[in-house]
Amino acid sequence: MVQKTDFPIEILIHDDASTDGTADIIRRFEKEYPNIIKSILQTENQYSKKISIDSTFNYNRAKGIYIAICEGDDYWTNEHKLQQQFNFMQRRLDISFTCHNAYIHDLSNNSKYLFNKKLSTGMYTTKDLLNREWFIPTASLFIRKDALKDLPSWIGLVRSQDLVVEITASIQNNFWYQDELNSVYRKNAIGSISSISEKPWNYLILRVFMMKKMFLYVPIKYRHLVVKDILLSYSKISYLKIRYGKDKKYNRKNKIFN
């Protein structure tokens, strides 16, 4: 509610049957700002059913021409963030979305550091998304709604749904990265994916699953990059299994194997 804009906004909230009192807080704010906050309060968890929350419940009901994403563990730090991104997108009709740098706040040790240390402001493409490690903070995304009309039906089956969103939009047009710090990504927050204890190669197995789906989804000119990503993941999986053993699990929060 602290964002300052010269255009109207709506805040679309989806509560996935939380049990910590979040729904009551949402109801209170929605009552106070009925023309801005619009919620869906589930009584049964949808994510566990492999349903993509945003593409199923939020994107289609958005009335604006742009969508900005801010997940529950993240927050914006610049009260002019939306206005700045809106102004830029209005001037640049040749891009599908804009994004920016962020801080990572690791709650396991209360450290704070840059999401991207060496990434320059400029234009980027689908090739960059497939050729690099994760470099777009999800809370930095400001996307043209029309760029998300062709999201794949399988998006709910994968964990890294933000990457699918970014690739889908980038296929429509290139995107702009601004090296400015306008949000915070909270890592190892209780209940978040980054706090899950699991075998160290599980996320790679899930990535391979996603990339196999991606192979037939992306234009042919990018498919060699998808294959490269899959082969690299398989290589990392083999290395981790040899080094740590098949029965060990990695605790991301404490960074130990047990």
Phi and psi restraints in degrees (value plus and minus 20) as a CYANA .aco file:
   2 VAL   PHI    -110.3   -70.3
   2 VAL   PSI     -25.5    14.5
   3 GLN   PHI     -86.0   -46.0
   3 GLN   PSI     113.0   153.0
   4 LYS   PHI    -126.8   -86.8
   4 LYS   PSI      96.8   136.8
   5 THR   PHI    -157.2  -117.2
   5 THR   PSI     138.3   178.3
   6 ASP   PHI    -121.5   -81.5
   6 ASP   PSI      -3.4    36.6
   7 PHE   PHI    -152.9  -112.9
   7 PHE   PSI     133.1   173.1
   8 PRO   PHI     -92.4   -52.4
   8 PRO   PSI     128.4   168.4
   9 ILE   PHI    -148.8  -108.8
   9 ILE   PSI     139.3   179.3
  10 GLU   PHI    -148.8  -108.8
  10 GLU   PSI     125.2   165.2
  11 ILE   PHI    -131.1   -91.1
  11 ILE   PSI      91.6   131.6
  12 LEU   PHI    -118.5   -78.5
  12 LEU   PSI      99.4   139.4
  13 ILE   PHI    -138.0   -98.0
  13 ILE   PSI     113.5   153.5
  14 HIS   PHI    -140.5  -100.5
  14 HIS   PSI      95.8   135.8
  15 ASP   PHI    -121.8   -81.8
  15 ASP   PSI      98.3   138.3
  16 ASP   PHI    -110.7   -70.7
  16 ASP   PSI      40.7    80.7
  17 ALA   PHI      39.5    79.5
  17 ALA   PSI      26.3    66.3
  18 SER   PHI     -87.6   -47.6
  18 SER   PSI     136.6   176.6
  19 THR   PHI    -141.5  -101.5
  19 THR   PSI      -5.3    34.7
  20 ASP   PHI    -127.4   -87.4
  20 ASP   PSI      -5.2    34.8
  21 GLY   PHI      70.0   110.0
  21 GLY   PSI     -18.1    21.9
  22 THR   PHI     -80.3   -40.3
  22 THR   PSI     -59.5   -19.5
  23 ALA   PHI     -79.9   -39.9
  23 ALA   PSI     -57.5   -17.5
  24 ASP   PHI     -86.9   -46.9
  24 ASP   PSI     -58.4   -18.4
  25 ILE   PHI     -84.4   -44.4
  25 ILE   PSI     -62.2   -22.2
  26 ILE   PHI     -81.7   -41.7
  26 ILE   PSI     -64.5   -24.5
  27 ARG   PHI     -80.0   -40.0
  27 ARG   PSI     -60.2   -20.2
  28 ARG   PHI     -85.2   -45.2
  28 ARG   PSI     -65.0   -25.0
  29 PHE   PHI     -89.5   -49.5
  29 PHE   PSI     -56.9   -16.9
  30 GLU   PHI     -85.6   -45.6
  30 GLU   PSI     -54.3   -14.3
  31 LYS   PHI     -87.8   -47.8
  31 LYS   PSI     -55.0   -15.0
  32 GLU   PHI     -97.6   -57.6
  32 GLU   PSI     -52.8   -12.8
  33 TYR   PHI    -148.2  -108.2
  33 TYR   PSI      46.6    86.6
  34 PRO   PHI     -86.3   -46.3
  34 PRO   PSI     -43.0    -3.0
  35 ASN   PHI    -108.8   -68.8
  35 ASN   PSI     -27.6    12.4
  36 ILE   PHI    -133.9   -93.9
  36 ILE   PSI     -69.4   -29.4
  37 ILE   PHI    -111.4   -71.4
  37 ILE   PSI     107.2   147.2
  38 LYS   PHI    -152.7  -112.7
  38 LYS   PSI      95.4   135.4
  39 SER   PHI    -133.7   -93.7
  39 SER   PSI     136.7   176.7
  40 ILE   PHI    -143.4  -103.4
  40 ILE   PSI      98.7   138.7
  41 LEU   PHI    -131.2   -91.2
  41 LEU   PSI      84.7   124.7
  42 GLN   PHI     -97.6   -57.6
  42 GLN   PSI     129.6   169.6
  43 THR   PHI    -122.8   -82.8
  43 THR   PSI     -31.3     8.7
  44 GLU   PHI    -155.1  -115.1
  44 GLU   PSI     112.3   152.3
  45 ASN   PHI     -81.3   -41.3
  45 ASN   PSI     107.7   147.7
  46 GLN   PHI    -113.6   -73.6
  46 GLN   PSI     -52.5   -12.5
  47 TYR   PHI     -81.0   -41.0
  47 TYR   PSI     -56.4   -16.4
  48 SER   PHI     -87.1   -47.1
  48 SER   PSI     -36.1     3.9
  49 LYS   PHI    -112.6   -72.6
  49 LYS   PSI      -9.5    30.5
  50 LYS   PHI      45.6    85.6
  50 LYS   PSI      13.9    53.9
  51 ILE   PHI    -119.4   -79.4
  51 ILE   PSI     109.6   149.6
  52 SER   PHI     -94.6   -54.6
  52 SER   PSI      95.7   135.7
  53 ILE   PHI     -83.3   -43.3
  53 ILE   PSI     -77.1   -37.1
  54 ASP   PHI     -86.6   -46.6
  54 ASP   PSI     -66.1   -26.1
  55 SER   PHI     -89.0   -49.0
  55 SER   PSI     -43.9    -3.9
  56 THR   PHI    -110.1   -70.1
  56 THR   PSI     -61.5   -21.5
  57 PHE   PHI    -131.6   -91.6
  57 PHE   PSI     -40.7    -0.7
  58 ASN   PHI    -133.3   -93.3
  58 ASN   PSI     -70.1   -30.1
  59 TYR   PHI     -77.8   -37.8
  59 TYR   PSI     -64.6   -24.6
  60 ASN   PHI     -88.4   -48.4
  60 ASN   PSI     -48.7    -8.7
  61 ARG   PHI    -110.2   -70.2
  61 ARG   PSI     -24.4    15.6
  62 ALA   PHI     -86.8   -46.8
  62 ALA   PSI     112.2   152.2
  63 LYS   PHI    -113.1   -73.1
  63 LYS   PSI     -39.2     0.8
  64 GLY   PHI    -101.4   -61.4
  64 GLY   PSI     155.4   195.4
  65 ILE   PHI    -112.5   -72.5
  65 ILE   PSI     -29.2    10.8
  66 TYR   PHI    -146.3  -106.3
  66 TYR   PSI     132.1   172.1
  67 ILE   PHI    -148.3  -108.3
  67 ILE   PSI     105.4   145.4
  68 ALA   PHI    -129.8   -89.8
  68 ALA   PSI     117.7   157.7
  69 ILE   PHI    -129.4   -89.4
  69 ILE   PSI     114.9   154.9
  70 CYS   PHI    -165.4  -125.4
  70 CYS   PSI      84.4   124.4
  71 GLU   PHI     -97.3   -57.3
  71 GLU   PSI     147.0   187.0
  72 GLY   PHI     -80.2   -40.2
  72 GLY   PSI     -48.9    -8.9
  73 ASP   PHI    -108.8   -68.8
  73 ASP   PSI     -26.4    13.6
  74 ASP   PHI    -129.3   -89.3
  74 ASP   PSI     147.3   187.3
  75 TYR   PHI    -176.0  -136.0
  75 TYR   PSI     134.6   174.6
  76 TRP   PHI    -110.0   -70.0
  76 TRP   PSI     126.3   166.3
  77 THR   PHI    -135.8   -95.8
  77 THR   PSI     -28.3    11.7
  78 ASN   PHI    -134.9   -94.9
  78 ASN   PSI      97.5   137.5
  79 GLU   PHI     -87.6   -47.6
  79 GLU   PSI     -32.5     7.5
  80 HIS   PHI    -126.1   -86.1
  80 HIS   PSI     -10.7    29.3
  81 LYS   PHI     -72.7   -32.7
  81 LYS   PSI     -73.7   -33.7
  82 LEU   PHI     -83.8   -43.8
  82 LEU   PSI     -61.0   -21.0
  83 GLN   PHI     -83.7   -43.7
  83 GLN   PSI     -63.2   -23.2
  84 GLN   PHI     -83.8   -43.8
  84 GLN   PSI     -63.0   -23.0
  85 GLN   PHI     -90.5   -50.5
  85 GLN   PSI     -57.5   -17.5
  86 PHE   PHI     -80.8   -40.8
  86 PHE   PSI     -67.9   -27.9
  87 ASN   PHI     -79.6   -39.6
  87 ASN   PSI     -62.0   -22.0
  88 PHE   PHI     -85.8   -45.8
  88 PHE   PSI     -65.0   -25.0
  89 MET   PHI     -86.4   -46.4
  89 MET   PSI     -53.0   -13.0
  90 GLN   PHI     -86.6   -46.6
  90 GLN   PSI     -51.1   -11.1
  91 ARG   PHI    -102.9   -62.9
  91 ARG   PSI     -49.2    -9.2
  92 ARG   PHI    -133.0   -93.0
  92 ARG   PSI      66.4   106.4
  93 LEU   PHI     -96.5   -56.5
  93 LEU   PSI     -24.2    15.8
  94 ASP   PHI    -112.9   -72.9
  94 ASP   PSI     -13.3    26.7
  95 ILE   PHI    -143.5  -103.5
  95 ILE   PSI     133.1   173.1
  96 SER   PHI    -114.5   -74.5
  96 SER   PSI     -46.9    -6.9
  97 PHE   PHI    -180.4  -140.4
  97 PHE   PSI     143.4   183.4
  98 THR   PHI    -146.1  -106.1
  98 THR   PSI     133.6   173.6
  99 CYS   PHI    -169.2  -129.2
  99 CYS   PSI     155.5   195.5
 100 HIS   PHI    -171.7  -131.7
 100 HIS   PSI     156.8   196.8
 101 ASN   PHI     -96.9   -56.9
 101 ASN   PSI     151.7   191.7
 102 ALA   PHI    -176.6  -136.6
 102 ALA   PSI     147.2   187.2
 103 TYR   PHI    -112.6   -72.6
 103 TYR   PSI     127.8   167.8
 104 ILE   PHI    -123.6   -83.6
 104 ILE   PSI     106.0   146.0
 105 HIS   PHI    -129.6   -89.6
 105 HIS   PSI      84.9   124.9
 106 ASP   PHI    -105.1   -65.1
 106 ASP   PSI      89.4   129.4
 107 LEU   PHI     -95.3   -55.3
 107 LEU   PSI     -31.7     8.3
 108 SER   PHI     -91.6   -51.6
 108 SER   PSI     -47.7    -7.7
 109 ASN   PHI    -156.9  -116.9
 109 ASN   PSI     -11.3    28.7
 110 ASN   PHI      40.1    80.1
 110 ASN   PSI       8.2    48.2
 111 SER   PHI    -107.6   -67.6
 111 SER   PSI     138.1   178.1
 112 LYS   PHI    -158.4  -118.4
 112 LYS   PSI     107.4   147.4
 113 TYR   PHI    -171.9  -131.9
 113 TYR   PSI     151.3   191.3
 114 LEU   PHI     -94.8   -54.8
 114 LEU   PSI     121.2   161.2
 115 PHE   PHI     -86.6   -46.6
 115 PHE   PSI     -69.6   -29.6
 116 ASN   PHI    -140.5  -100.5
 116 ASN   PSI     103.4   143.4
 117 LYS   PHI    -112.8   -72.8
 117 LYS   PSI     -50.7   -10.7
 118 LYS   PHI    -157.6  -117.6
 118 LYS   PSI      50.2    90.2
 119 LEU   PHI    -157.2  -117.2
 119 LEU   PSI     100.8   140.8
 120 SER   PHI    -105.8   -65.8
 120 SER   PSI     130.6   170.6
 121 THR   PHI     -80.5   -40.5
 121 THR   PSI     115.9   155.9
 122 GLY   PHI     139.0   179.0
 122 GLY   PSI    -192.4  -152.4
 123 MET   PHI    -106.5   -66.5
 123 MET   PSI     118.4   158.4
 124 TYR   PHI    -152.7  -112.7
 124 TYR   PSI     145.2   185.2
 125 THR   PHI    -152.8  -112.8
 125 THR   PSI     157.7   197.7
 126 THR   PHI     -76.6   -36.6
 126 THR   PSI     -57.7   -17.7
 127 LYS   PHI     -77.5   -37.5
 127 LYS   PSI     -59.8   -19.8
 128 ASP   PHI     -86.1   -46.1
 128 ASP   PSI     -58.2   -18.2
 129 LEU   PHI     -84.4   -44.4
 129 LEU   PSI     -55.0   -15.0
 130 LEU   PHI    -107.7   -67.7
 130 LEU   PSI     -34.9     5.1
 131 ASN   PHI    -126.2   -86.2
 131 ASN   PSI     -23.4    16.6
 132 ARG   PHI    -146.9  -106.9
 132 ARG   PSI     145.5   185.5
 133 GLU   PHI     -90.0   -50.0
 133 GLU   PSI     147.9   187.9
 134 TRP   PHI     -74.6   -34.6
 134 TRP   PSI     100.3   140.3
 135 PHE   PHI    -153.1  -113.1
 135 PHE   PSI     -14.7    25.3
 136 ILE   PHI    -132.8   -92.8
 136 ILE   PSI      89.6   129.6
 137 PRO   PHI     -82.5   -42.5
 137 PRO   PSI     108.9   148.9
 138 THR   PHI     -79.4   -39.4
 138 THR   PSI     -57.0   -17.0
 139 ALA   PHI     -92.1   -52.1
 139 ALA   PSI     -22.6    17.4
 140 SER   PHI    -114.0   -74.0
 140 SER   PSI     -29.9    10.1
 141 LEU   PHI     -89.9   -49.9
 141 LEU   PSI     114.0   154.0
 142 PHE   PHI    -156.6  -116.6
 142 PHE   PSI      84.2   124.2
 143 ILE   PHI    -139.7   -99.7
 143 ILE   PSI     124.9   164.9
 144 ARG   PHI     -89.3   -49.3
 144 ARG   PSI     109.2   149.2
 145 LYS   PHI     -78.1   -38.1
 145 LYS   PSI     -58.6   -18.6
 146 ASP   PHI     -82.3   -42.3
 146 ASP   PSI     -44.2    -4.2
 147 ALA   PHI     -93.5   -53.5
 147 ALA   PSI     -28.9    11.1
 148 LEU   PHI    -127.5   -87.5
 148 LEU   PSI      -8.1    31.9
 149 LYS   PHI     -91.4   -51.4
 149 LYS   PSI     -38.7     1.3
 150 ASP   PHI    -132.0   -92.0
 150 ASP   PSI      12.9    52.9
 151 LEU   PHI     -80.0   -40.0
 151 LEU   PSI     118.3   158.3
 152 PRO   PHI     -88.8   -48.8
 152 PRO   PSI     130.9   170.9
 153 SER   PHI     -86.4   -46.4
 153 SER   PSI     -40.4    -0.4
 154 TRP   PHI    -110.3   -70.3
 154 TRP   PSI     -13.6    26.4
 155 ILE   PHI     -78.2   -38.2
 155 ILE   PSI     -52.8   -12.8
 156 GLY   PHI     -90.6   -50.6
 156 GLY   PSI     -31.1     8.9
 157 LEU   PHI    -108.8   -68.8
 157 LEU   PSI     -31.0     9.0
 158 VAL   PHI    -131.9   -91.9
 158 VAL   PSI     137.4   177.4
 159 ARG   PHI    -101.4   -61.4
 159 ARG   PSI     -63.1   -23.1
 160 SER   PHI    -106.8   -66.8
 160 SER   PSI      45.5    85.5
 161 GLN   PHI     -89.3   -49.3
 161 GLN   PSI     -45.7    -5.7
 162 ASP   PHI     -84.5   -44.5
 162 ASP   PSI     -56.5   -16.5
 163 LEU   PHI     -86.3   -46.3
 163 LEU   PSI     -57.5   -17.5
 164 VAL   PHI     -83.2   -43.2
 164 VAL   PSI     -61.6   -21.6
 165 VAL   PHI     -81.3   -41.3
 165 VAL   PSI     -65.4   -25.4
 166 GLU   PHI     -85.1   -45.1
 166 GLU   PSI     -63.1   -23.1
 167 ILE   PHI     -86.5   -46.5
 167 ILE   PSI     -62.2   -22.2
 168 THR   PHI     -77.6   -37.6
 168 THR   PSI     -67.0   -27.0
 169 ALA   PHI     -88.5   -48.5
 169 ALA   PSI     -58.0   -18.0
 170 SER   PHI     -90.6   -50.6
 170 SER   PSI     -44.4    -4.4
 171 ILE   PHI     -85.5   -45.5
 171 ILE   PSI     -52.1   -12.1
 172 GLN   PHI     -90.8   -50.8
 172 GLN   PSI     -65.5   -25.5
 173 ASN   PHI    -178.4  -138.4
 173 ASN   PSI     145.1   185.1
 174 ASN   PHI     -88.0   -48.0
 174 ASN   PSI     154.1   194.1
 175 PHE   PHI    -154.7  -114.7
 175 PHE   PSI     143.3   183.3
 176 TRP   PHI    -134.8   -94.8
 176 TRP   PSI     110.5   150.5
 177 TYR   PHI    -128.0   -88.0
 177 TYR   PSI     109.9   149.9
 178 GLN   PHI    -132.1   -92.1
 178 GLN   PSI     103.3   143.3
 179 ASP   PHI    -100.9   -60.9
 179 ASP   PSI      46.8    86.8
 180 GLU   PHI    -148.7  -108.7
 180 GLU   PSI     128.9   168.9
 181 LEU   PHI    -119.5   -79.5
 181 LEU   PSI      79.6   119.6
 182 ASN   PHI    -142.6  -102.6
 182 ASN   PSI     -15.0    25.0
 183 SER   PHI    -176.0  -136.0
 183 SER   PSI     150.5   190.5
 184 VAL   PHI    -150.1  -110.1
 184 VAL   PSI     111.7   151.7
 185 TYR   PHI    -121.5   -81.5
 185 TYR   PSI      96.5   136.5
 186 ARG   PHI    -110.0   -70.0
 186 ARG   PSI      94.0   134.0
 187 LYS   PHI    -115.2   -75.2
 187 LYS   PSI     122.9   162.9
 188 ASN   PHI      45.3    85.3
 188 ASN   PSI       8.3    48.3
 189 ALA   PHI     -89.0   -49.0
 189 ALA   PSI     126.9   166.9
 190 ILE   PHI     -78.2   -38.2
 190 ILE   PSI     106.5   146.5
 191 GLY   PHI      68.3   108.3
 191 GLY   PSI     -26.5    13.5
 192 SER   PHI    -103.8   -63.8
 192 SER   PSI     142.4   182.4
 193 ILE   PHI     -81.0   -41.0
 193 ILE   PSI     -57.6   -17.6
 194 SER   PHI     -87.7   -47.7
 194 SER   PSI     -31.9     8.1
 195 SER   PHI    -118.8   -78.8
 195 SER   PSI     -22.9    17.1
 196 ILE   PHI     -91.3   -51.3
 196 ILE   PSI     116.8   156.8
 197 SER   PHI    -111.3   -71.3
 197 SER   PSI     106.0   146.0
 198 GLU   PHI    -179.6  -139.6
 198 GLU   PSI     151.6   191.6
 199 LYS   PHI     -81.5   -41.5
 199 LYS   PSI     120.8   160.8
 200 PRO   PHI     -82.9   -42.9
 200 PRO   PSI     -39.9     0.1
 201 TRP   PHI    -118.7   -78.7
 201 TRP   PSI     -20.9    19.1
 202 ASN   PHI     -80.5   -40.5
 202 ASN   PSI     -62.1   -22.1
 203 TYR   PHI     -85.3   -45.3
 203 TYR   PSI     -49.2    -9.2
 204 LEU   PHI     -92.3   -52.3
 204 LEU   PSI     -58.3   -18.3
 205 ILE   PHI     -81.9   -41.9
 205 ILE   PSI     -61.5   -21.5
 206 LEU   PHI     -86.7   -46.7
 206 LEU   PSI     -54.4   -14.4
 207 ARG   PHI     -87.8   -47.8
 207 ARG   PSI     -61.3   -21.3
 208 VAL   PHI     -79.7   -39.7
 208 VAL   PSI     -63.4   -23.4
 209 PHE   PHI     -78.4   -38.4
 209 PHE   PSI     -65.3   -25.3
 210 MET   PHI     -84.4   -44.4
 210 MET   PSI     -64.1   -24.1
 211 MET   PHI     -88.6   -48.6
 211 MET   PSI     -50.2   -10.2
 212 LYS   PHI     -85.3   -45.3
 212 LYS   PSI     -57.6   -17.6
 213 LYS   PHI     -87.0   -47.0
 213 LYS   PSI     -59.4   -19.4
 214 MET   PHI     -86.5   -46.5
 214 MET   PSI     -49.0    -9.0
 215 PHE   PHI     -75.0   -35.0
 215 PHE   PSI     -65.5   -25.5
 216 LEU   PHI    -104.3   -64.3
 216 LEU   PSI     -30.7     9.3
 217 TYR   PHI    -108.2   -68.2
 217 TYR   PSI     -59.7   -19.7
 218 VAL   PHI     -99.5   -59.5
 218 VAL   PSI     138.0   178.0
 219 PRO   PHI     -76.6   -36.6
 219 PRO   PSI     132.2   172.2
 220 ILE   PHI     -74.6   -34.6
 220 ILE   PSI     -56.4   -16.4
 221 LYS   PHI     -83.7   -43.7
 221 LYS   PSI     -35.2     4.8
 222 TYR   PHI    -123.9   -83.9
 222 TYR   PSI     -24.3    15.7
 223 ARG   PHI     -87.3   -47.3
 223 ARG   PSI     -49.3    -9.3
 224 HIS   PHI     -85.3   -45.3
 224 HIS   PSI     -49.2    -9.2
 225 LEU   PHI     -92.3   -52.3
 225 LEU   PSI     -54.2   -14.2
 226 VAL   PHI     -86.3   -46.3
 226 VAL   PSI     -63.5   -23.5
 227 VAL   PHI     -81.6   -41.6
 227 VAL   PSI     -62.6   -22.6
 228 LYS   PHI     -79.3   -39.3
 228 LYS   PSI     -62.2   -22.2
 229 ASP   PHI     -84.1   -44.1
 229 ASP   PSI     -62.7   -22.7
 230 ILE   PHI     -83.1   -43.1
 230 ILE   PSI     -66.1   -26.1
 231 LEU   PHI     -83.8   -43.8
 231 LEU   PSI     -58.8   -18.8
 232 LEU   PHI     -84.8   -44.8
 232 LEU   PSI     -60.2   -20.2
 233 SER   PHI     -84.7   -44.7
 233 SER   PSI     -62.3   -22.3
 234 TYR   PHI     -81.5   -41.5
 234 TYR   PSI     -59.2   -19.2
 235 SER   PHI     -83.3   -43.3
 235 SER   PSI     -63.1   -23.1
 236 LYS   PHI     -86.6   -46.6
 236 LYS   PSI     -58.7   -18.7
 237 ILE   PHI     -80.2   -40.2
 237 ILE   PSI     -66.8   -26.8
 238 SER   PHI     -80.8   -40.8
 238 SER   PSI     -63.7   -23.7
 239 TYR   PHI     -81.4   -41.4
 239 TYR   PSI     -66.8   -26.8
 240 LEU   PHI     -85.8   -45.8
 240 LEU   PSI     -58.5   -18.5
 241 LYS   PHI     -86.6   -46.6
 241 LYS   PSI     -57.8   -17.8
 242 ILE   PHI     -89.4   -49.4
 242 ILE   PSI     -62.4   -22.4
 243 ARG   PHI     -92.8   -52.8
 243 ARG   PSI     -62.2   -22.2
 244 TYR   PHI    -128.1   -88.1
 244 TYR   PSI     -28.5    11.5
 245 GLY   PHI      65.9   105.9
 245 GLY   PSI     130.3   170.3
 246 LYS   PHI     -92.1   -52.1
 246 LYS   PSI     -40.6    -0.6
 247 ASP   PHI    -119.8   -79.8
 247 ASP   PSI     -23.7    16.3
 248 LYS   PHI    -104.0   -64.0
 248 LYS   PSI     127.2   167.2
 249 LYS   PHI    -136.8   -96.8
 249 LYS   PSI     127.8   167.8
 250 TYR   PHI    -123.9   -83.9
 250 TYR   PSI     104.5   144.5
 251 ASN   PHI    -112.4   -72.4
 251 ASN   PSI      85.3   125.3
 252 ARG   PHI     -82.5   -42.5
 252 ARG   PSI     -55.7   -15.7
 253 LYS   PHI     -85.5   -45.5
 253 LYS   PSI     -66.7   -26.7
 254 ASN   PHI    -116.8   -76.8
 254 ASN   PSI     -23.8    16.2
 255 LYS   PHI      35.4    75.4
 255 LYS   PSI      26.8    66.8
 256 ILE   PHI    -153.7  -113.7
 256 ILE   PSI     138.4   178.4
 257 PHE   PHI    -125.3   -85.3
 257 PHE   PSI     119.8   159.8
